[in-house]
């Protein structure tokens, strides 16, 4: 996924951030053996590479959350 420095996922609160991170944590750690999402979050404050990596993964999380929201009404109707 290409980074776009003008598109950021800004969770409304800590609960939303925790939810988004839960949607990507396992996949992130599988793709980056030996690293955790928390490692990247810590380094993102001083590393533009890690900031971009975190931004990209949070965009994935936002898409996953949106897909889950879209699927929710269909599950309730069944």
DSSP file (Angstrom, degrees, kcal/mol; ACC not computed):
  #  RESIDUE AA STRUCTURE BP1 BP2  ACC     N-H-->O    O-->H-N    N-H-->O    O-->H-N    TCO  KAPPA ALPHA  PHI   PSI    X-CA   Y-CA   Z-CA
    1    1 A X              0   0    0      0, 0.0     2,-0.3     0, 0.0    55,-0.1   0.000 360.0 360.0 360.0 133.4    0.0    0.0    0.0
    2    2 A X        -     0   0    0      1,-0.1     2,-0.2    54,-0.0     0, 0.0  -0.605 360.0-121.2 -83.1 141.1    1.4    3.4   -0.9
    3    3 A X        -     0   0    0     -2,-0.3     2,-0.5     2,-0.0    -1,-0.1  -0.554  18.9-165.0 -79.7 144.3    1.6    6.1    1.7
    4    4 A X    >   -     0   0    0      3,-0.3     3,-2.3    -2,-0.2    -2,-0.0  -0.939   8.8-157.1-128.6 108.2   -0.2    9.3    1.3
    5    5 A X  T 3  S+     0   0    0     -2,-0.5    -1,-0.1     1,-0.3     3,-0.0   0.606  91.9  57.8 -65.0  -9.6    1.0   11.9    3.8
    6    6 A X  T 3  S+     0   0    0      1,-0.1     2,-0.6    -3,-0.0    -1,-0.3   0.479  94.4  72.9 -97.9  -2.9   -2.2   13.8    3.5
    7    7 A X    <   +     0   0    0     -3,-2.3     2,-0.4     2,-0.0    -3,-0.3  -0.932  61.2 166.0-116.4 111.7   -4.5   10.9    4.5
    8    8 A X        -     0   0    0     -2,-0.6     2,-0.7    50,-0.0    47,-0.0  -0.935  35.5-132.2-124.2 146.1   -4.4   10.0    8.2
    9    9 A X        -     0   0    0     -2,-0.4     2,-0.7    46,-0.1    50,-0.1  -0.887  26.0-173.6 -93.1 116.9   -6.6    7.9   10.3
   10   10 A X        -     0   0    0     -2,-0.7    -2,-0.0    48,-0.0     7,-0.0  -0.859  15.7-144.3-115.8  95.6   -7.3    9.9   13.4
   11   11 A X        -     0   0    0     -2,-0.7     3,-0.1     1,-0.1     6,-0.0  -0.269  12.6-131.8 -57.7 143.5   -9.2    7.8   16.0
   12   12 A X  S    S-     0   0    0      1,-0.1     2,-0.3     2,-0.0    -1,-0.1   0.806  80.3  -9.9 -68.3 -30.0  -11.8    9.9   17.9
   13   13 A X  S  > S-     0   0    0      1,-0.1     4,-2.0     0, 0.0     5,-0.2  -0.923  80.6 -85.4-157.8 178.5  -10.7    8.5   21.2
   14   14 A X  H  > S+     0   0    0     -2,-0.3     4,-2.5     1,-0.2     5,-0.2   0.841 121.9  57.5 -65.6 -33.6   -8.5    5.9   22.9
   15   15 A X  H  > S+     0   0    0      2,-0.2     4,-2.2     1,-0.2    -1,-0.2   0.913 108.1  46.5 -63.7 -42.0  -11.2    3.3   22.7
   16   16 A X  H  > S+     0   0    0      2,-0.2     4,-2.7     1,-0.2    -2,-0.2   0.902 111.5  51.7 -66.9 -40.1  -11.4    3.7   18.9
   17   17 A X  H  X S+     0   0    0     -4,-2.0     4,-2.6     2,-0.2    -2,-0.2   0.917 110.1  49.5 -60.8 -43.4   -7.6    3.5   18.6
   18   18 A X  H  X S+     0   0    0     -4,-2.5     4,-1.9     2,-0.2    -2,-0.2   0.906 111.3  49.4 -62.9 -42.1   -7.6    0.3   20.7
   19   19 A X  H  X S+     0   0    0     -4,-2.2     4,-1.1     2,-0.2    -2,-0.2   0.944 112.0  47.4 -61.8 -48.6  -10.3   -1.2   18.4
   20   20 A X  H >X S+     0   0    0     -4,-2.7     3,-0.6     1,-0.2     4,-0.6   0.914 111.7  50.5 -61.0 -43.6   -8.4   -0.3   15.2
   21   21 A X  H >X S+     0   0    0     -4,-2.6     4,-2.2     1,-0.2     3,-1.0   0.863 104.8  57.8 -63.9 -34.7   -5.2   -1.7   16.6
   22   22 A X  H 3< S+     0   0    0     -4,-1.9     4,-0.4     1,-0.2    -1,-0.2   0.792 100.7  58.5 -65.7 -26.0   -6.9   -4.9   17.5
   23   23 A X  H << S+     0   0    0     -4,-1.1    -1,-0.2    -3,-0.6    -2,-0.2   0.673 120.5  24.7 -76.4 -17.1   -7.9   -5.4   13.9
   24   24 A X  H <X S+     0   0    0     -3,-1.0     4,-3.1    -4,-0.6     5,-0.3   0.567  93.2  94.3-121.6 -14.4   -4.3   -5.3   12.7
   25   25 A X  H  X S+     0   0    0     -4,-2.2     4,-2.3     1,-0.2     5,-0.2   0.890  89.6  44.1 -53.2 -50.9   -2.1   -6.4   15.5
   26   26 A X  H  > S+     0   0    0     -4,-0.4     4,-1.6     1,-0.2    -1,-0.2   0.922 116.9  45.6 -63.4 -45.3   -1.9  -10.1   14.6
   27   27 A X  H  > S+     0   0    0      2,-0.2     4,-2.2     1,-0.2    -1,-0.2   0.896 111.8  52.9 -66.0 -39.6   -1.3   -9.5   10.9
   28   28 A X  H  X S+     0   0    0     -4,-3.1     4,-1.7     1,-0.2    -2,-0.2   0.952 110.5  46.4 -58.9 -49.3    1.3   -6.8   11.6
   29   29 A X  H  < S+     0   0    0     -4,-2.3     6,-0.3    -5,-0.3    -1,-0.2   0.783 111.2  52.4 -68.9 -26.6    3.2   -9.1   13.9
   30   30 A X  H  < S+     0   0    0     -4,-1.6     3,-0.4    -5,-0.2    -1,-0.2   0.871 113.2  44.2 -72.7 -37.0    3.1  -11.9   11.4
   31   31 A X  H  < S+     0   0    0     -4,-2.2     2,-0.3     1,-0.2    -2,-0.2   0.720 120.9  40.9 -78.2 -21.7    4.4   -9.6    8.6
   32   32 A X  S >< S-     0   0    0     -4,-1.7     3,-2.0    -5,-0.2    -1,-0.2  -0.648  83.3-160.3-127.8  73.0    7.1   -8.2   10.9
   33   33 A X  T 3  S+     0   0    0     -3,-0.4     3,-0.1    -2,-0.3    -3,-0.1  -0.240  77.4  22.4 -57.4 139.1    8.6  -11.1   12.9
   34   34 A X  T 3  S+     0   0    0      1,-0.3     2,-0.3    -5,-0.2    -1,-0.3   0.385 110.4  89.2  86.2  -4.5   10.4   -9.9   16.0
   35   35 A X    <   -     0   0    0     -3,-2.0     2,-0.3    -6,-0.3    -1,-0.3  -0.898  59.5-152.8-122.7 153.4    8.5   -6.6   16.2
   36   36 A X     >  -     0   0    0     -2,-0.3     4,-1.6    -3,-0.1     3,-0.2  -0.827  30.9-114.4-117.9 163.1    5.3   -5.6   17.8
   37   37 A X  H  > S+     0   0    0     -2,-0.3     4,-2.4     1,-0.2     5,-0.1   0.868 119.1  57.5 -61.5 -35.7    2.8   -2.9   16.9
   38   38 A X  H  > S+     0   0    0      2,-0.2     4,-2.2     1,-0.2    -1,-0.2   0.859 101.1  56.3 -64.5 -34.8    3.8   -1.2   20.1
   39   39 A X  H  > S+     0   0    0     -3,-0.2     4,-2.1     2,-0.2    -1,-0.2   0.940 110.3  44.4 -59.4 -47.1    7.4   -1.1   19.0
   40   40 A X  H  X S+     0   0    0     -4,-1.6     4,-1.9     1,-0.2    -2,-0.2   0.890 110.0  55.2 -67.2 -39.2    6.5    0.8   15.9
   41   41 A X  H  < S+     0   0    0     -4,-2.4     4,-0.5     1,-0.2    -1,-0.2   0.913 109.4  47.6 -59.8 -42.3    4.1    3.1   17.8
   42   42 A X  H >< S+     0   0    0     -4,-2.2     3,-0.8     1,-0.2    -2,-0.2   0.926 115.3  44.2 -63.9 -44.6    7.0    4.1   20.1
   43   43 A X  H >X S+     0   0    0     -4,-2.1     3,-1.8     1,-0.2     4,-1.5   0.727  95.1  78.6 -75.0 -21.0    9.4    4.7   17.2
   44   44 A X  T 3< S+     0   0    0     -4,-1.9    -1,-0.2     1,-0.3     7,-0.2   0.758  81.5  67.5 -61.4 -24.2    6.9    6.6   15.1
   45   45 A X  T <4 S+     0   0    0     -3,-0.8    -1,-0.3    -4,-0.5    -2,-0.1   0.740 119.9  17.5 -69.7 -20.3    7.4    9.7   17.2
   46   46 A X  T <4 S+     0   0    0     -3,-1.8     2,-0.5    -4,-0.2    -2,-0.2   0.397 114.8  72.5-130.5   2.0   11.0   10.1   15.9
   47   47 A X     X  -     0   0    0     -4,-1.5     4,-2.4     1,-0.1     5,-0.2  -0.961  54.4-162.8-124.1 117.3   11.2    7.9   12.8
   48   48 A X  H  > S+     0   0    0     -2,-0.5     4,-2.1     1,-0.2     5,-0.1   0.827  94.5  55.7 -66.4 -29.2    9.4    9.0    9.6
   49   49 A X  H  > S+     0   0    0      2,-0.2     4,-2.3     1,-0.2    -1,-0.2   0.934 111.2  42.3 -67.1 -45.3    9.7    5.5    8.2
   50   50 A X  H  > S+     0   0    0      2,-0.2     4,-2.8     1,-0.2    -6,-0.2   0.858 111.5  56.0 -69.8 -34.0    7.9    4.0   11.2
   51   51 A X  H  X S+     0   0    0     -4,-2.4     4,-2.3    -8,-0.2    -1,-0.2   0.925 110.6  45.0 -61.4 -43.5    5.4    6.9   11.2
   52   52 A X  H  X S+     0   0    0     -4,-2.1     4,-2.5     2,-0.2    -2,-0.2   0.895 112.5  51.1 -66.8 -40.4    4.6    5.9    7.6
   53   53 A X  H  X S+     0   0    0     -4,-2.3     4,-2.3     2,-0.2    -2,-0.2   0.929 112.3  46.0 -62.0 -45.9    4.4    2.2    8.4
   54   54 A X  H  X S+     0   0    0     -4,-2.8     4,-2.5     1,-0.2    -2,-0.2   0.906 111.3  52.8 -63.7 -41.8    2.0    2.9   11.3
   55   55 A X  H  X S+     0   0    0     -4,-2.3     4,-1.8    -5,-0.2    -2,-0.2   0.917 109.9  48.7 -59.5 -44.6   -0.1    5.2    9.1
   56   56 A X  H  X S+     0   0    0     -4,-2.5     4,-1.7     1,-0.2    -2,-0.2   0.919 112.6  46.9 -63.7 -43.9   -0.4    2.5    6.4
   57   57 A X  H  X S+     0   0    0     -4,-2.3     4,-2.2     1,-0.2    -1,-0.2   0.871 110.0  53.0 -67.9 -35.6   -1.4   -0.2    8.9
   58   58 A X  H  X S+     0   0    0     -4,-2.5     4,-2.4     2,-0.2    -1,-0.2   0.838 105.6  55.2 -67.8 -31.0   -3.9    2.1   10.6
   59   59 A X  H  X S+     0   0    0     -4,-1.8     4,-2.0     2,-0.2    -1,-0.2   0.899 107.4  49.6 -65.4 -39.7   -5.5    2.8    7.1
   60   60 A X  H  X S+     0   0    0     -4,-1.7     4,-2.4     2,-0.2    -2,-0.2   0.925 110.4  50.8 -61.2 -44.6   -5.9   -1.0    6.8
   61   61 A X  H  X S+     0   0    0     -4,-2.2     4,-2.6     1,-0.2    -2,-0.2   0.904 108.3  51.5 -60.9 -42.3   -7.5   -1.1   10.2
   62   62 A X  H  X S+     0   0    0     -4,-2.4     4,-2.3     1,-0.2    -1,-0.2   0.895 110.2  49.1 -63.4 -40.0   -9.9    1.7    9.2
   63   63 A X  H  X S+     0   0    0     -4,-2.0     4,-2.3     2,-0.2    -1,-0.2   0.908 111.4  49.4 -65.5 -40.8  -10.9   -0.2    6.1
   64   64 A X  H  X S+     0   0    0     -4,-2.4     4,-2.3     2,-0.2    -2,-0.2   0.914 110.8  49.7 -64.2 -42.0  -11.5   -3.4    8.1
   65   65 A X  H  X S+     0   0    0     -4,-2.6     4,-2.2     1,-0.2    -2,-0.2   0.906 110.8  49.9 -63.2 -41.6  -13.6   -1.5   10.7
   66   66 A X  H  X S+     0   0    0     -4,-2.3     4,-2.3     2,-0.2    -1,-0.2   0.904 109.9  50.7 -64.0 -41.0  -15.7    0.0    7.8
   67   67 A X  H  X S+     0   0    0     -4,-2.3     4,-1.9     1,-0.2    -2,-0.2   0.893 110.1  50.0 -64.1 -39.5  -16.2   -3.4    6.3
   68   68 A X  H  X S+     0   0    0     -4,-2.3     4,-1.4     2,-0.2    -1,-0.2   0.892 109.8  51.0 -65.4 -38.9  -17.3   -4.8    9.6
   69   69 A X  H  X S+     0   0    0     -4,-2.2     4,-0.8     1,-0.2    -2,-0.2   0.898 109.9  49.8 -64.4 -40.5  -19.8   -1.9   10.1
   70   70 A X  H  X S+     0   0    0     -4,-2.3     4,-0.6     1,-0.2    -1,-0.2   0.863 112.0  48.1 -65.7 -35.6  -21.2   -2.5    6.6
   71   71 A X  H  X S+     0   0    0     -4,-1.9     4,-1.9     1,-0.2    -1,-0.2   0.741  95.2  77.0 -77.0 -23.4  -21.6   -6.2    7.4
   72   72 A X  H  X S+     0   0    0     -4,-1.4     4,-2.1     1,-0.2     3,-0.2   0.917  91.7  48.8 -58.1 -50.5  -23.3   -5.6   10.7
   73   73 A X  H  X S+     0   0    0     -4,-0.8     4,-1.9     1,-0.2    -1,-0.2   0.876 110.2  53.5 -59.4 -35.3  -26.8   -4.6    9.4
   74   74 A X  H  X S+     0   0    0     -4,-0.6     4,-0.9     1,-0.2    -1,-0.2   0.891 109.6  47.6 -65.7 -38.8  -26.8   -7.7    7.2
   75   75 A X  H  < S+     0   0    0     -4,-1.9     3,-0.2    -3,-0.2    -1,-0.2   0.869 111.2  51.0 -69.7 -35.9  -26.1   -9.9   10.2
   76   76 A X  H  < S+     0   0    0     -4,-2.1    -2,-0.2     1,-0.2    -1,-0.2   0.841 108.0  52.7 -70.5 -32.3  -28.8   -8.3   12.3
   77   77 A X  H  <        0   0    0     -4,-1.9    -1,-0.2     1,-0.2    -2,-0.2   0.731 360.0 360.0 -74.6 -22.7  -31.4   -8.7    9.5
   78   78 A X     <        0   0    0     -4,-0.9    -1,-0.2    -3,-0.2    -2,-0.1   0.478 360.0 360.0 -75.5 360.0  -30.7  -12.4    9.2
